[in-house]
């Protein structure tokens, strides 16, 4: 089973009055809101549990540093 088959909801957009630009904007917004691209990037390569934790800790440190800089 590939990545797309496991999803229940795939964004769909209908094009009205041959207005492709508007349909493309709506489609991009729906894909972004659904988190489909983020999930695809996460499943692109296998990552060990310890590596995931290490990346999460590093991201938390960056967020905390930014928060502290903003409060100064």
C-alpha positions, 0 to 999 in steps of 0.5 A: 500500500503506497502513501496516498492509498492510506488517506481517507481524504484527498483535497478536490477542487472544481474549476468554475468558469475556466478560472484555473488560478482561483481553483489552484489557490483553493487547492493549495490552501486545502492541501496546506490545511490538511497537512498532506505535504507535511505528512508526505515529507515525514514519510519520505525517508525512514528516521529512527526514534532517537533521531526524531527525538533529537530533532524535536529537542533541537527544534524546541531549543530554537523555539525557546531561544526565539521566545526569550529574544522576543520577550526582551 
